[in-house]
Amino acid sequence: MHADGYAGSEDLYRSGDIHEGACMAHIRRKFADIHRAQGSAITDEAI
């Protein structure tokens, strides 16, 4: 299941029948914010 890390979805994964395909949009946004503020080469590569 494609998910964004919402804690309410965790019960779905307990049985092991459903596996999380996590969304990277939330972490990508943090890298983009840092990159805009600092111009870091590491954040550029991460994005």
VOBA-1610 file (N, C-alpha, C; in pm, whole numbers, padded with zeros to 5 digits, always signed):
BEGIN
Met+00083-00117+00000Met+00000+00000+00000Met+00089+00124+00000His+00058+00216-00085His+00131+00342-00089His+00075+00431+00021Ala+00161+00480+00109Ala+00117+00559+00223Ala+00216+00672+00250Asp+00172+00766+00332Asp+00256+00882+00363Asp+00306+00884+00506Gly+00300+00774+00576Gly+00349+00768+00713Gly+00246+00802+00817Tyr+00121+00816+00776Tyr+00012+00844+00870Tyr+00004+00730+00972Ala+00015+00763+01100Ala+00017+00663+01207Ala-00109+00576+01209Gly-00221+00628+01162Gly-00345+00551+01160Gly-00340+00432+01065Ser-00244+00429+00975Ser-00231+00317+00881Ser-00152+00200+00939Glu-00084+00220+01049Glu+00005+00117+01102Glu-00066-00014+01135Asp-00191-00009+01176Asp-00265-00132+01206Asp-00277-00221+01082Leu-00280-00161+00965Leu-00292-00239+00842Leu-00169-00326+00817Tyr-00054-00287+00870Tyr+00071-00357+00842Tyr+00102-00466+00945Arg+00032-00471+01054Arg+00064-00563+01164Arg+00061-00710+01123Ser-00032-00748+01040Ser-00044-00889+01001Ser+00067-00932+00906Gly+00128-00839+00839Gly+00232-00871+00741Gly+00176-00897+00603Asp+00043-00897+00588Asp-00019-00920+00457Asp-00011-00796+00368Ile-00005-00680+00430Ile+00004-00554+00357Ile+00137-00489+00394His+00210-00445+00292His+00339-00381+00314His+00332-00236+00270Glu+00399-00151+00346Glu+00397-00008+00317Glu+00495+00027+00205Gly+00446+00099+00109Gly+00530+00162+00007Gly+00528+00310+00038Ala+00620+00356+00120Ala+00616+00491+00175Ala+00632+00598+00068Cys+00566+00708+00092Cys+00572+00825+00006Cys+00692+00911+00049Met+00768+00957-00046Met+00885+01037-00013Met+00860+01188-00024Ala+00736+01226-00051Ala+00706+01368-00071Ala+00737+01451+00053His+00707+01399+00170His+00726+01477+00292His+00875+01503+00319Ile+00958+01403+00305Ile+01101+01422+00329Ile+01165+01504+00217Arg+01115+01487+00094Arg+01166+01564-00019Arg+01144+01713+00005Arg+01028+01746+00060Arg+00997+01886+00088Arg+01097+01946+00188Lys+01136+01868+00288Lys+01234+01917+00386Lys+01369+01943+00320Phe+01410+01849+00232Phe+01536+01869+00159Phe+01527+01994+00071Ala+01413+02015+00007Ala+01396+02133-00080Ala+01403+02262+00002Asp+01343+02262+00120Asp+01348+02381+00207Asp+01492+02413+00246Ile+01566+02312+00286Ile+01706+02331+00326Ile+01788+02378+00206His+01762+02317+00091His+01838+02355-00029His+01814+02501-00066Arg+01690+02545-00059Arg+01659+02686-00088Arg+01728+02779+00011Ala+01734+02737+00137Ala+01793+02823+00240Ala+01946+02824+00237Gln+02007+02708+00204Gln+02152+02696+00218Gln+02227+02661+00090Gly+02154+02610-00011Gly+02221+02573-00136Gly+02316+02456-00120Ser+02288+02368-00029Ser+02375+02255+00000Ser+02384+02156-00116Ala+02503+02110-00147Ala+02522+02008-00251Ala+02458+01876-00212Ile+02458+01847-00082Ile+02397+01722-00034Ile+02246+01724-00056Thr+02183+01836-00026Thr+02038+01844-00048Thr+02006+01841-00197Asp+02091+01903-00277Asp+02071+01899-00423Asp+02074+01755-00473Glu+02168+01677-00425Glu+02177+01536-00464Glu+02057+01457-00414Ala+02013+01485-00293Ala+01898+01413-00235Ala+01771+01439-00314Ile+01754+01562-00358Ile+01635+01598-00434Ile+01640+01531-00570
//
